[in-house]
Amino acid sequence: MAAASATCSPDRFAIRHGRLLIGIVGVAVLVGGIALFVWALIGEVDREVSLPQQEKRLIRPVARYGIAGRGAVVALVGGFLIAASLYNNPREAHEVGGILAALRHLAYGRVLIGLFGLAFIGSSLFDFVAAFYRRFDPAEG
């Protein structure tokens, strides 16, 4: 009886399901990042922005690059969460800052960090423009 209670302890149960939960969350975050990336490439990212078509053509590439970069980083966060779940190592799980620190150790890591930095700037610029020129339709409720 003592051996059975040792193998079914609440701590082990929590750890086993904790890994599963982190894996599920990692997959959801990865899928969300991929969806954001795909939406940036083929979606209508400037639909809610009320600007003339000429100006939309100027902001659209910046918005696409920024949102795609944001999606790539979110997908990387999901990938690191999945790795933490698979390797049973919580130190594998990183937020954005940890991912950028991990990229620094790659051969072209500084270039990737620079590209992500430019993507974050592009995303911020688009968010700024969208905040000022957002189209609100009171009829939609």
C-alpha positions in Angstrom: 0.0 0.0 0.0 2.9 2.4 0.8 4.5 1.7 -2.6 1.2 2.5 -4.4 0.8 5.8 -2.6 4.4 6.7 -3.4 3.9 6.2 -7.1 0.5 8.1 -7.2 1.6 11.1 -5.1 -0.1 14.4 -5.9 3.3 15.9 -6.7 4.0 13.4 -9.5 0.5 13.7 -10.8 0.9 17.5 -11.0 4.3 17.2 -12.7 3.1 14.7 -15.2 0.0 16.8 -16.1 2.0 20.0 -15.8 4.2 18.8 -18.7 1.2 18.0 -20.8 -0.4 21.4 -20.0 2.8 23.2 -21.0 2.9 21.2 -24.2 -0.7 22.0 -25.0 -0.1 25.7 -24.3 3.1 25.6 -26.4 1.2 24.1 -29.3 -1.5 26.7 -29.0 1.0 29.6 -28.9 2.9 28.1 -31.8 -0.2 27.8 -33.9 -1.2 31.4 -32.9 2.2 32.6 -34.0 2.0 30.8 -37.3 -1.5 32.1 -37.9 -0.3 35.7 -37.2 2.6 35.2 -39.6 0.3 33.8 -42.4 -2.3 36.6 -41.8 0.6 39.1 -42.2 1.5 37.6 -45.5 -1.9 37.1 -47.1 -4.4 38.9 -45.0 -5.9 42.3 -45.2 -3.9 43.9 -42.4 -5.0 47.4 -43.1 -8.7 46.8 -43.4 -9.7 48.7 -40.3 -7.4 51.7 -41.1 -9.2 54.7 -42.7 -6.6 56.1 -45.0 -6.6 56.9 -48.7 -5.4 54.0 -50.9 -2.2 55.8 -51.8 -1.2 56.0 -48.2 -2.3 52.5 -47.4 0.1 51.3 -50.1 2.9 53.0 -48.1 2.0 51.6 -44.7 1.0 48.0 -45.9 4.6 46.6 -46.4 5.6 48.0 -43.0 2.5 46.5 -41.4 3.1 43.1 -43.1 6.8 43.0 -42.0 6.0 44.0 -38.5 3.1 41.6 -38.0 5.1 38.7 -39.6 8.0 39.4 -37.2 5.6 39.5 -34.3 4.1 36.2 -35.4 7.6 34.6 -35.8 8.6 35.6 -32.3 5.3 34.2 -30.9 5.8 31.0 -32.8 9.3 30.7 -31.3 7.9 31.2 -27.8 5.5 28.3 -28.5 8.4 26.2 -29.8 10.4 26.8 -26.7 7.4 25.9 -24.5 7.0 22.6 -26.5 10.8 21.9 -26.0 10.4 22.6 -22.2 7.5 20.1 -22.1 9.3 17.4 -24.2 12.6 17.6 -22.4 11.0 18.1 -19.0 13.2 21.1 -18.4 11.4 24.3 -17.4 14.6 26.2 -18.2 13.9 25.6 -21.9 10.8 27.8 -21.7 11.6 31.4 -22.6 9.7 34.7 -23.0 10.6 37.1 -25.8 13.7 38.4 -24.0 15.0 34.9 -23.4 14.5 34.0 -27.0 16.4 37.0 -28.1 19.2 36.0 -25.7 19.2 32.5 -27.1 19.4 33.8 -30.7 22.5 35.8 -29.7 24.5 32.5 -29.5 23.7 31.4 -33.1 26.0 32.1 -36.0 23.8 34.8 -37.5 22.1 35.6 -34.2 22.8 39.2 -34.1 21.4 39.6 -37.7 18.2 37.8 -36.6 18.0 40.0 -33.5 18.3 43.1 -35.8 15.7 41.8 -38.1 13.3 41.1 -35.2 14.1 44.6 -33.9 13.1 46.1 -37.2 10.0 44.0 -37.3 9.0 45.3 -33.8 9.6 48.8 -34.9 7.5 48.2 -38.0 4.7 46.7 -36.0 4.8 49.6 -33.5 4.6 52.1 -36.4 1.6 50.3 -37.8 -0.1 50.2 -34.4 0.5 53.9 -34.0 -1.0 54.7 -37.5 -3.9 52.3 -36.9 -4.6 54.0 -33.5 -5.0 57.4 -35.2 -6.8 56.3 -38.3 -8.9 53.4 -37.0 -12.3 53.1 -38.8 -15.2 52.8 -36.3 -18.6 51.9 -37.6 -21.3 52.5 -34.9 -23.8 50.7 -37.0 -21.9 47.4 -36.5 -22.6 47.6 -32.7 
